[in-house]
Amino acid sequence: MPVVNLVGSLAGLLKYHGKTIIDSSVFRLHYRWTSSMLFLACVILTCTEIIGSKFGCMGTDMKKADDWSLNYCWITSTYTLDIVGIKEEMKENEDKRYTPEAHEKVYHSYYQWVPFVLFGMGCFFYLPHIIWKLMEGKRVEKLLQGLNRNSILAQSTEKVENIVKYIQASKGLNGHYFYYYMGTEVLNLVNVVVQMCLLDKFIGGQFWQYGIKSLVNLLGDETQRQDPMINTFPRITKCKFSHYGTSGTIEHHDLMCLLPQNILNEKIFLIIWLWFVILTTITASYVVMRLVLLLTPILNEQLPENLRLTNNDNSYDIQNCEERMELQSIGATSNSVPLVPGTMSFGDSCLLELLQENLDYATFQAILKGLQ
C-alpha cells in the first residue's frame, strides 16, 4: 500500500543506530521525533483513501452542489456562526433574536493549507540539526575513529590514546564549538515558540487555549459541554455567494458544506498542542540550565568537577601512542600540557559530552583517566 510505503520511509528519520551522535537527547526530540510526527500527520491528511472525500456541499434542496460551486466554496472559505456568543447574548436579552446580518460569522479558510503547514513545520524543526551538522564538521566522527558503544576497550587502546592526545592538545581551543552548539539549542527553543505563535494565527487565535479547553471539556459535565474541538474545527459549515444567472438576474446560493478532514484535524492539533507544551518545557529547562552554568562563575567552575574520577590511578600511559592524530588549525605540539578535567573550558566539556554519547562507560572512563 502507498500509505505503508510512505510511513516506512518516514521511519528512517528515527533510525540513528550506527550513526555518530553529535547532539543531546533533547536536541533529537526536535529533529527526529517532532519532524517525524509532523510529516506523518501530513501524510495521513493527504491520503484520501483514509479520510474519504475531502470536501462536499449541498444546497437547500438537498441536492449535491455542482463542481463550480464546490470549488468556489473550497477556495473562498466557509463560515460558521458563533453559537456560544449568540446564546449568551440571547440570555442577556430575551427579546433578542438571531439575524444573519447582525450576528458575526466565523470564517474558516485554513483547511486547504493544513498539510502544507504541517510539512513546512516539520522542515523547520529539522533545520537547526542541519545547521549544527554543518558547523560541527564531523569533528566527533573523525575523533572517534570508528569507536562506538559496541567497541571492546582492549582492542581500542590506540584509538583511546589518540582521543586523549587530541583533547590535551586542543585544550581551551574548543570555545567556538560550544557556542555554535549552544546557539542551535537556543534556535530549537525559538523555533518551537514561533511555531506555536504561527499555529495560533493560522487557526484564528484558537491554538493557545485549544488543548486546555479540550481537556477540560473531556473531563467536564456532559450536559454543559461546548466542545472546543468542533468550535475550532467544525465539521459542517455554510457557504453563501451570488452570481448573475443566464437571464441576467442575480442568483443567490446558500450551501451547507461538510469538512470530513476536520475529524482528523481536531485530534492532530490536540496531539501537537500537548507535544509542543511538553517539548517547550523540556527545551526551555535545558537551555536555562546551560545559560545558568555559563553565566554563573561558581557553577561554571563546578561543572567540570563532575568529570573528575574518584580513582587517582594515573597509570594510563599516553606516551606509547604510535599513531598520532592529525591536529588541524590548533597549533598543538608534542609538549602540550596534560589536561586536568577540573580546568576544562565549556568547549572542552561539550566535546567530552558528545563523545560520551557515542561510547560505552568503560571506554569513556579510560579517556577521563588518560586526561588526569
C-alpha distance (Angstrom), angle and dihedral (degrees) to the residues before:
residue distance angle dihedral
M1 . . .
P2 3.83 . .
V3 3.80 91.3 .
V4 3.79 92.3 54.2
N5 3.81 90.8 49.7
L6 3.81 91.8 50.1
V7 3.79 93.0 48.3
G8 3.80 89.7 47.4
S9 3.79 91.4 54.2
L10 3.82 90.6 49.6
A11 3.80 89.8 52.7
G12 3.80 87.3 67.0
L13 3.81 88.8 73.5
L14 3.80 89.5 65.2
K15 3.79 95.2 51.7
Y16 3.76 113.6 95.4
H17 3.81 102.9 142.9
G18 3.77 109.0 129.6
K19 3.80 92.8 19.1
T20 3.78 123.6 109.6
I21 3.81 110.8 -102.6
I22 3.79 111.3 -135.2
D23 3.80 100.3 170.4
S24 3.79 144.2 40.5
S25 3.79 128.9 -86.7
V26 3.83 88.9 -106.8
F27 3.80 89.8 55.2
R28 3.81 90.4 51.0
L29 3.81 91.3 54.2
H30 3.80 86.9 70.0
Y31 3.79 106.5 45.9
R32 3.80 100.0 27.3
W33 3.78 108.6 33.6
T34 3.81 102.3 24.1
S35 3.80 95.6 42.5
S36 3.81 91.1 46.8
M37 3.81 91.3 49.4
L38 3.81 92.5 50.8
F39 3.81 93.9 45.5
L40 3.80 90.2 49.1
A41 3.81 91.1 50.9
C42 3.80 88.8 50.1
V43 3.81 91.0 52.2
I44 3.81 92.6 48.5
L45 3.81 93.0 51.4
T46 3.80 93.3 48.2
C47 3.81 95.1 50.4
T48 3.80 105.1 92.2
E49 3.80 90.6 -172.2
I50 3.82 87.9 70.2
I51 3.80 102.1 43.3
G52 3.80 99.4 25.7
S53 3.80 120.4 -145.3
K54 3.79 111.9 10.7
F55 3.76 100.7 -148.4
G56 3.79 138.9 5.9
C57 3.81 138.5 169.0
M58 3.79 137.6 -170.1
G59 3.78 134.1 -169.4
T60 3.80 132.2 -123.7
D61 3.80 88.5 -87.8
M62 3.84 88.0 62.6
K63 3.80 90.8 -116.3
K64 3.77 121.8 133.8
A65 3.78 113.7 -99.3
D66 3.78 118.2 -111.9
D67 3.79 121.1 -107.3
W68 3.80 93.2 -100.2
S69 3.81 93.3 55.3
L70 3.79 91.2 42.5
N71 3.79 93.1 53.0
Y72 3.80 91.8 45.2
C73 3.81 92.9 54.1
W74 3.80 91.6 44.6
I75 3.79 93.5 52.1
T76 3.81 100.5 39.2
S77 3.85 95.9 42.5
T78 3.79 131.1 -118.5
Y79 3.79 131.3 -113.7
T80 3.78 144.4 -141.2
L81 3.78 132.6 -160.8
D82 3.78 124.3 -106.0
I83 3.81 93.1 -114.0
V84 3.81 94.3 174.6
G85 3.80 91.9 52.1
I86 3.80 92.4 46.2
K87 3.83 92.0 50.8
E88 3.80 92.0 49.5
E89 3.79 90.9 48.4
M90 3.80 92.3 50.6
K91 3.80 91.8 48.8
E92 3.79 90.1 56.3
N93 3.80 92.6 46.0
E94 3.79 114.9 29.4
D95 3.80 91.9 -171.2
K96 3.77 90.7 58.1
R97 3.78 115.0 107.5
Y98 3.76 131.4 -171.4
T99 3.78 116.1 -96.9
P100 3.82 121.2 176.4
E101 3.79 92.5 -138.2
A102 3.82 96.0 50.7
H103 3.78 101.5 43.9
E104 3.75 122.8 74.7
K105 3.78 120.8 -110.4
V106 3.81 120.8 -142.8
Y107 3.80 109.4 -140.4
H108 3.80 121.3 -150.8
S109 3.78 115.3 -157.9
Y110 3.80 100.7 148.8
Y111 3.80 101.1 85.0
Q112 3.83 95.5 83.7
W113 3.78 91.2 56.0
V114 3.81 104.7 42.3
P115 3.86 96.9 100.4
F116 3.81 91.6 46.6
V117 3.81 92.3 48.2
L118 3.81 92.1 49.2
F119 3.80 91.2 49.3
G120 3.81 91.8 49.0
M121 3.80 90.9 48.7
G122 3.80 90.4 52.2
C123 3.81 90.1 52.8
F124 3.80 92.4 50.2
F125 3.81 91.4 50.5
Y126 3.80 88.2 54.7
L127 3.81 94.3 47.3
P128 3.87 98.6 81.0
H129 3.81 89.2 54.4
I130 3.81 91.1 53.3
I131 3.82 91.1 48.5
W132 3.81 92.5 49.0
K133 3.81 91.3 45.4
L134 3.81 90.5 55.6
M135 3.81 92.7 46.5
E136 3.80 93.4 45.0
G137 3.79 91.2 57.5
K138 3.83 95.0 -159.5
R139 3.81 90.5 -71.3
V140 3.81 94.1 144.8
E141 3.81 92.1 45.9
K142 3.81 92.3 51.5
L143 3.79 91.5 44.9
L144 3.81 93.3 51.7
Q145 3.83 92.0 54.2
G146 3.78 90.9 -156.8
L147 3.81 97.2 -41.6
N148 3.80 117.3 141.8
R149 3.80 140.7 156.0
N150 3.80 90.6 -74.1
S151 3.80 95.0 54.4
I152 3.81 118.3 116.8
L153 3.80 111.8 -126.6
A154 3.81 94.4 -143.6
Q155 3.80 89.7 58.8
S156 3.80 95.0 43.1
T157 3.81 102.6 54.9
E158 3.78 95.0 115.1
K159 3.80 93.3 49.1
V160 3.80 91.1 48.3
E161 3.79 89.4 52.1
N162 3.80 90.4 51.8
I163 3.81 90.5 52.8
V164 3.81 91.4 49.9
K165 3.79 90.4 48.0
Y166 3.79 92.4 51.3
I167 3.81 94.7 48.3
Q168 3.81 90.9 48.6
A169 3.78 92.5 49.4
S170 3.81 94.9 45.7
K171 3.81 95.4 46.7
G172 3.80 110.9 151.3
L173 3.81 93.0 2.6
N174 3.80 97.5 95.9
G175 3.80 97.8 74.9
H176 3.80 93.8 111.4
Y177 3.81 88.7 51.7
F178 3.80 91.0 60.3
Y179 3.81 94.6 44.1
Y180 3.80 92.0 50.5
Y181 3.80 89.5 50.2
M182 3.78 92.6 45.5
G183 3.79 89.9 48.7
T184 3.80 93.1 55.6
E185 3.82 90.6 47.0
V186 3.81 89.4 54.5
L187 3.81 87.7 46.5
N188 3.81 88.7 57.1
L189 3.80 90.1 55.2
V190 3.80 93.6 45.6
N191 3.79 90.3 48.2
V192 3.81 96.2 53.9
V193 3.83 92.3 46.9
V194 3.81 92.1 48.4
Q195 3.81 90.4 47.5
M196 3.80 90.4 54.5
C197 3.81 90.9 50.1
L198 3.81 91.7 49.3
L199 3.81 92.0 47.8
D200 3.79 89.7 51.6
K201 3.79 89.6 53.3
F202 3.80 91.3 43.8
I203 3.81 96.2 57.8
G204 3.78 96.1 40.0
G205 3.80 102.6 -90.4
Q206 3.80 94.5 -54.7
F207 3.82 102.0 111.1
W208 3.82 102.8 82.2
Q209 3.80 94.5 60.9
Y210 3.79 97.1 24.9
G211 3.80 95.8 99.0
I212 3.81 95.4 42.6
K213 3.81 93.3 48.4
S214 3.81 91.8 45.6
L215 3.81 93.4 51.3
V216 3.82 92.3 45.0
N217 3.79 89.1 49.8
L218 3.81 92.5 51.7
L219 3.81 91.1 50.7
G220 3.81 96.8 39.7
D221 3.78 135.3 88.3
E222 3.80 110.1 -62.0
T223 3.81 92.4 -143.9
Q224 3.82 92.2 56.6
R225 3.78 99.0 42.8
Q226 3.78 124.0 134.6
D227 3.79 100.5 -178.2
P228 3.84 107.9 -137.1
M229 3.80 89.4 -164.4
I230 3.79 91.8 63.5
N231 3.81 91.8 40.6
T232 3.81 90.8 54.0
F233 3.80 97.5 34.6
P234 3.82 105.9 27.7
R235 3.77 117.8 -168.0
I236 3.81 95.6 -156.5
T237 3.81 121.3 43.3
K238 3.79 138.7 162.5
C239 3.78 133.4 -117.3
K240 3.79 125.6 -166.3
F241 3.77 128.2 -177.1
S242 3.78 140.6 149.2
H243 3.79 133.6 -146.4
Y244 3.76 140.4 166.1
G245 3.77 114.9 -87.2
T246 3.78 127.8 -142.5
S247 3.82 91.2 -87.3
G248 3.80 92.9 51.8
T249 3.79 95.5 -105.4
I250 3.79 122.7 125.8
E251 3.79 114.2 -102.8
H252 3.80 120.0 -158.2
H253 3.78 121.8 -151.1
D254 3.80 124.3 -162.7
L255 3.79 110.5 -174.7
M256 3.77 133.9 179.8
C257 3.82 112.8 -144.0
L258 3.78 132.3 -159.4
L259 3.83 120.7 -143.6
P260 3.83 104.9 -168.1
Q261 3.82 92.7 169.3
N262 3.81 89.4 67.6
I263 3.81 88.3 72.0
L264 3.80 85.6 69.2
N265 3.80 96.2 33.8
E266 3.80 93.4 60.1
K267 3.82 92.0 53.5
I268 3.78 94.9 41.8
F269 3.80 93.3 50.9
L270 3.80 91.7 47.6
I271 3.82 89.7 53.9
I272 3.80 90.0 46.3
W273 3.82 91.1 50.3
L274 3.80 93.0 50.4
W275 3.80 92.9 45.4
F276 3.81 94.4 46.3
V277 3.81 91.1 51.5
I278 3.81 90.7 51.2
L279 3.80 92.9 42.9
T280 3.81 93.4 48.4
T281 3.81 91.7 49.4
I282 3.81 93.5 49.5
T283 3.80 94.5 43.8
A284 3.81 94.6 45.3
S285 3.82 91.3 49.9
Y286 3.79 90.7 49.0
V287 3.81 94.2 48.0
V288 3.82 92.9 45.2
M289 3.80 89.8 51.4
R290 3.81 89.7 51.9
L291 3.80 92.8 48.3
V292 3.81 93.2 47.1
L293 3.80 90.8 52.1
L294 3.79 90.2 46.8
L295 3.81 97.3 47.3
T296 3.82 99.8 36.7
P297 3.82 110.3 76.7
I298 3.82 95.3 -158.4
L299 3.79 93.8 51.6
N300 3.78 88.9 40.9
E301 3.78 89.5 61.1
Q302 3.79 93.0 44.4
L303 3.80 96.4 52.8
P304 3.82 97.1 73.6
E305 3.81 89.2 46.3
N306 3.80 86.9 73.1
L307 3.79 86.6 68.8
R308 3.81 94.9 56.6
L309 3.78 117.8 112.4
T310 3.78 123.8 -127.6
N311 3.80 89.2 -146.2
N312 3.80 110.5 77.8
D313 3.79 94.4 -164.5
N314 3.80 105.3 133.5
S315 3.79 95.2 179.4
Y316 3.81 92.4 117.1
D317 3.81 100.8 113.5
I318 3.77 115.8 -151.2
Q319 3.81 94.9 173.6
N320 3.81 93.2 80.0
C321 3.79 92.7 69.3
E322 3.82 107.8 133.0
E323 3.79 95.9 -176.1
R324 3.81 116.5 51.0
M325 3.78 121.2 -157.5
E326 3.75 114.6 -119.3
L327 3.81 107.5 -109.0
Q328 3.77 110.4 -153.0
S329 3.78 124.9 -161.0
I330 3.80 96.2 -14.0
G331 3.82 102.1 98.2
A332 3.80 92.9 -130.1
T333 3.80 122.4 171.4
S334 3.78 132.7 -166.2
N335 3.81 88.7 -108.8
S336 3.82 94.5 62.1
V337 3.78 113.7 149.2
P338 3.83 111.9 -105.4
L339 3.78 111.0 -103.2
V340 3.79 117.1 -119.0
P341 3.85 111.0 -154.9
G342 3.78 91.0 -134.5
T343 3.83 90.7 62.0
M344 3.79 98.5 48.6
S345 3.78 122.5 125.5
F346 3.78 123.3 -129.0
G347 3.79 89.5 -99.5
D348 3.80 91.4 55.8
S349 3.81 91.3 45.9
C350 3.81 90.8 49.1
L351 3.80 90.9 52.9
L352 3.81 91.0 49.4
E353 3.80 90.3 47.9
L354 3.80 91.3 56.2
L355 3.80 91.5 45.7
Q356 3.80 88.6 53.4
E357 3.83 89.5 55.5
N358 3.82 89.1 61.3
L359 3.82 102.5 38.7
D360 3.78 135.8 68.9
Y361 3.80 120.1 -114.6
A362 3.82 97.1 -99.4
T363 3.80 95.0 50.3
F364 3.80 93.4 47.1
Q365 3.81 91.3 48.5
A366 3.79 88.6 52.3
I367 3.80 89.3 55.4
L368 3.81 92.0 49.9
K369 3.77 91.0 47.8
G370 3.79 89.8 52.4
L371 3.80 90.1 53.2
Q372 3.81 94.3 57.5
